[in-house]
Amino acid sequence: MNDAPTRSLPEEVTATSEVAAGAVLTIDLGAIRENYRRLKARLGDVRCAGVLKADGYGVGASQVAAALLREGCDTFFVALLGEGVALRRSIGPGPAIFVLNGIPPGAEPDAVAADLCAVINSVGQLAAWRVAASRAGRKLPAAIQVDSGMSRLGMAPRDVERVAADPHAFDGIDIRLVMSHLACADEPEHPANERQRLAFERLRKMLPEAPASLTNSSGIFLGARFHYDLARPGAALYGINPTPARPNPMLPVVRLEAKIVQTRMLEAGVGVGYGHIFHTTAPLAAATISLGYADGWHRRAASAAWFEGARLPFLGRVSMDSIILDISALPPGKLREGDLVELLGPSQSVEDAAGHAGTIGYEILTSLGPRFHRRYVGG
Ligand SMILES: *Cc1c(COP(=O)(O)O)cnc(C)c1O
């Protein structure tokens, strides 16, 4: 037993408080708003929703929603029921929230209570939403999703024909949207784009008349015939390039910086990090930062940090909570414990990091960890 007087715990210190966190993620809500305006400008009179699944692509769904509401956005998409309920709690009544992956069987009353719009992907989900409507004693809002060729979610053509032939199929359902999703929109020349558009045309004409929605971010850049009544961008709002073959028309949104824990001079001939996959051949100035794969920085992601324009290559493997940097590009003593170095930002874009990791910007963003201290600017 330790009977030393206990000091009160520091309440202000949490995993993500500024002093305690190993890394800082800065999210520019002003850039998100500008990106929304740029997409709107391309869409003309077509309405523009905001896709907030996976906690707003990892940057914070409720903060992004608040920013988009201020731009007049009144329609949001999430993937899961829980995300929809959390978003409703955060933004209050009014704006439409569509649940892309549909309402899990049995959870319809929760979706009704949160005033969510079901995205109906199957005949079974349609029947369940009809039952929920009759129990609620009112029409319930929904999007009917048809599969125009991605084979992921939505009613297959034969299911669309089946429900179209049933005069009671949509009893109690307020069809707010008929929608589908493009598989290859980031490849403008891909023949699947036009094939999907034509399939969508054919399928939606079998259903009761309702506003139509086909495009994600990249689809907005395929031309007006893909726009229909409502666009559903996600990635482009967050600064991910919707036109990968061309320069990015969007503003960057995130900046990730990690704290220096320790700097030191390594001797010649020492092994560095797990597995000793790197050995020094001469004395080398090194620094260790507080960021690792547990923070979503994949072992194969971009392998350098940046400080005032200088590239600081990683030495050896990425650890769970730390990475060792070669800081010999900087004058001795320039980098001190507690300083922040850039992992994502003006020197290294989300796309750059994704390119190194053999992945896409979407995966880099949505992997970014829950341990970061988050700063929202430009709101
Ligand atoms: C994720 C998603 C979007 C947004 O796609 P981005 O490529 O991020 O713009 C739109 N619609 C559906 C159905 C989606 O799943």
The ligand as an ORCA input file, in Angstrom:
! r2SCAN-3c Opt
* xyz 0 1
  C     -18.967      7.239    -50.785
  C     -20.100      7.486    -51.689
  C     -20.246      8.727    -52.330
  C     -19.166      9.790    -52.283
  O     -18.107      9.371    -53.094
  P     -16.793     10.256    -53.303
  O     -16.020      9.502    -54.320
  O     -16.102     10.288    -51.989
  O     -17.227     11.589    -53.744
  C     -21.399      8.958    -53.057
  N     -22.345      7.992    -53.175
  C     -22.221      6.777    -52.601
  C     -23.290      5.786    -52.785
  C     -21.091      6.474    -51.850
  O     -20.961      5.277    -51.299
*
